[in-house]
Amino acid sequence: MQFPNPLIPGQLIKRYKRFLADVEFEDGGTTTAHCANPGSMLGLAEPGSTVWLSESDNPKRKLKFSWELVEVDLGAGPTLVGINTAHPNALVAEAIQSGTISELSGYPALRREVKYGVNSRIDILLEDNSLNRCYVEIKNVHLMRKNGLAEFPDSVTARGKKHLDELSNMVREGHRAFMVYLIQREDAKDFSLARDIDPAYGEAFDAATQAGVEALAFACDISPEGIEVANRIPIRV
């Protein structure tokens, strides 16, 4: 995924009300940008951090800029982190269609945001000529508290638990189901669950994988020019 226009660097003043971020540009000007991330963004919203914004040409938008990237350093050198949770579904769909995610290849039809289960929508539904389908749920990951170890979730997520339960039900009906953790950072070497943050999610993950739900984790290549799904990384449960 390439950004349609060059990102604009700045310095984070503060993030507030979850979806707003005040940013100072290099020329001293300031703006309020949209933060498309409902999570806690633990460790990613420190005032003074270098950030990158995209600029919209839609005159109807209330906020012209969107926060896309932040630079962080856990002691092993700076790395870029993608914080826009609107991107992972498109990134994974792109990677499936290009063959980057070989585990999900071989399906001629790909649909997004398809209703299923109990008042749910699956992020990606893969279909072929057989009666079996492949349900793919995608979670954005950017939490890292220890160098190299990406974690999910960064806050309690009842919605995430529900998705695991729904995937388990699809497996019981004879379909395939995948949970894909897309890590929007380049420094991830391993992935694990943040069970101390949300024990119930950890329990739901264990039950889902025992039911036959498959889990995958992928890091990303990130630059101010674009984001792409890169290498698969091990899951430590």
C-alpha positions in Angstrom: 0.0 0.0 0.0 1.5 3.3 -1.1 0.4 6.5 0.4 -1.2 8.6 -2.4 0.8 11.7 -1.4 4.0 12.2 0.6 3.5 12.2 4.4 4.2 15.3 6.3 6.5 15.1 9.4 5.8 16.8 12.6 6.1 16.6 16.4 3.2 15.3 18.6 2.0 17.8 21.1 -0.7 15.5 22.6 -3.3 12.9 21.7 -6.7 13.3 23.4 -10.3 12.2 23.2 -8.9 9.0 21.5 -9.4 10.3 18.0 -7.7 13.7 18.1 -4.0 14.6 18.0 -2.4 18.1 18.1 0.8 18.2 16.0 3.4 20.9 15.3 4.9 21.0 11.9 8.6 21.7 11.1 7.8 25.3 10.2 6.2 25.9 13.6 2.6 25.7 12.5 0.2 23.4 14.3 -2.9 21.4 13.3 -5.4 18.9 14.9 -5.2 15.6 13.1 -7.6 12.7 13.1 -6.3 9.6 15.0 -7.9 6.5 13.4 -7.1 4.4 16.4 -9.6 3.6 19.2 -7.0 1.7 21.3 -4.9 2.9 24.2 -1.8 3.2 21.9 0.3 2.3 24.9 3.9 3.7 24.5 3.0 5.3 21.1 1.5 8.7 22.1 4.3 10.4 24.0 4.4 14.2 23.6 7.4 15.2 21.5 7.4 12.1 19.4 8.2 12.4 15.7 5.0 11.6 13.7 3.9 11.6 10.0 0.6 12.8 8.8 -1.3 12.3 5.5 -3.2 15.1 4.0 -6.7 14.7 2.5 -7.9 16.6 -0.6 -11.5 16.0 0.4 -13.0 19.5 1.1 -15.9 17.9 3.1 -13.6 16.5 5.8 -13.6 18.3 9.1 -10.0 17.4 9.8 -7.6 17.7 6.9 -4.8 15.6 8.3 -4.7 12.0 9.5 -2.0 10.6 11.8 -0.3 7.7 10.1 3.2 6.9 11.6 5.1 7.5 14.8 8.8 6.9 15.5 9.7 5.1 18.7 12.8 3.7 20.3 12.8 1.0 23.0 16.6 1.2 23.2 17.6 -0.8 20.1 17.3 2.1 17.7 14.4 4.1 16.2 11.7 2.3 14.3 8.5 3.4 12.5 5.1 2.2 13.7 1.9 2.5 11.8 -1.0 3.6 14.1 -3.8 3.9 11.5 -6.2 0.9 12.2 -8.1 1.6 9.0 -5.2 0.1 7.0 -4.7 -3.6 8.1 -7.7 -5.1 6.3 -6.6 -3.6 3.0 -3.0 -4.5 3.6 -3.9 -8.2 4.3 -6.2 -8.3 1.3 -3.5 -7.0 -0.9 -1.0 -9.5 0.5 -3.4 -12.4 -0.1 -4.0 -11.4 -3.7 -0.3 -11.0 -4.4 0.5 -14.4 -2.8 2.6 -13.0 0.0 0.4 -14.9 2.6 0.7 -18.4 1.1 -1.4 -19.9 3.8 -4.4 -18.1 2.4 -3.7 -18.6 -1.3 -5.8 -20.7 -3.7 -9.1 -19.0 -3.3 -10.4 -17.3 -6.4 -12.9 -15.1 -4.6 -12.2 -12.5 -1.9 -14.9 -10.4 -0.3 -14.6 -8.0 2.6 -16.9 -7.0 5.4 -19.3 -9.9 4.9 -22.0 -10.5 7.5 -21.8 -13.7 9.4 -22.4 -15.2 12.9 -24.4 -13.2 15.4 -24.4 -9.5 14.3 -20.8 -9.7 13.1 -18.9 -9.0 9.9 -15.8 -11.0 8.9 -12.9 -8.9 7.7 -12.2 -11.1 4.7 -14.1 -14.1 3.3 -12.3 -16.4 0.9 -14.3 -18.7 -1.3 -13.9 -21.3 -4.0 -16.2 -23.7 -5.8 -16.5 -26.0 -2.8 -18.9 -25.5 0.1 -16.1 -24.7 2.5 -15.2 -21.1 3.1 -12.2 -19.5 4.8 -13.0 -16.8 7.4 -10.2 -14.3 8.1 -10.3 -11.9 11.0 -7.6 -9.3 11.2 -6.2 -7.5 14.3 -4.0 -4.5 14.2 -0.9 -4.9 16.4 1.5 -2.2 17.5 2.1 -2.8 21.2 5.6 -3.6 22.2 6.9 -3.5 25.8 10.0 -5.6 25.3 12.3 -5.2 22.4 11.3 -7.5 19.5 8.1 -8.9 21.2 4.8 -7.6 19.7 1.7 -8.1 21.8 -2.1 -7.9 21.5 -4.3 -6.5 22.8 -3.2 -3.1 24.3 -6.5 -2.8 26.2 -9.4 -5.0 27.2 -11.4 -6.0 24.1 -14.7 -7.7 24.5 -15.2 -7.3 20.7 -12.0 -9.3 20.1 -13.2 -12.1 22.3 -16.5 -12.2 20.4 -14.6 -12.5 17.1 -12.7 -15.5 18.4 -15.9 -17.2 19.5 -17.5 -16.5 16.1 -14.5 -18.0 14.2 -14.7 -21.1 16.4 -18.3 -21.6 15.4 -17.3 -21.4 11.7 -14.8 -24.2 12.2 -17.5 -26.3 13.8 -19.6 -25.7 10.7 -16.9 -27.2 8.6 -15.1 -24.1 7.4 -11.6 -22.8 7.8 -11.0 -19.8 10.1 -7.9 -17.7 10.6 -6.9 -15.0 13.0 -4.3 -12.8 11.4 -2.3 -10.4 13.7 -0.8 -7.7 11.5 2.0 -6.0 13.3 2.5 -2.5 12.0 6.1 -2.3 13.0 9.4 -3.4 11.5 11.1 -4.4 14.8 8.9 -7.4 15.7 10.7 -10.7 16.0 8.0 -12.6 17.9 4.3 -12.2 18.8 2.5 -13.0 22.0 -0.8 -12.3 23.8 -0.8 -9.6 26.4 -2.6 -11.8 28.9 -2.0 -9.5 31.8 -3.9 -6.7 30.0 -6.9 -8.9 29.0 -6.9 -12.4 30.5 -10.3 -13.2 29.0 -9.0 -12.6 25.5 -6.1 -15.0 26.2 -8.6 -17.6 27.3 -10.7 -17.1 24.3 -7.7 -17.5 22.0 -6.8 -20.8 23.7 -10.3 -22.1 23.2 -10.4 -20.9 19.6 -7.1 -22.6 18.6 -8.2 -25.8 20.3 -11.4 -25.6 18.3 -9.3 -25.4 15.1 -8.9 -21.7 14.4 -5.5 -21.0 12.9 -3.4 -18.0 13.9 -0.8 -16.1 11.9 1.3 -13.1 12.7 3.1 -10.9 10.2 5.4 -7.9 10.5 5.4 -5.0 8.1 7.8 -3.0 6.0 7.1 0.7 6.8 8.3 3.9 5.4 6.8 7.4 4.8 6.1 6.2 1.3 4.0 3.2 2.2 3.3 0.0 4.2 3.5 -3.6 3.1 3.0 -7.0 4.7 6.5 -8.5 5.1 7.7 -11.7 7.0 5.7 -14.1 9.1 6.9 -14.2 12.7 6.5 -16.9 15.4 3.6 -16.8 17.8 4.5 -17.5 21.4 1.4 -18.4 23.3 
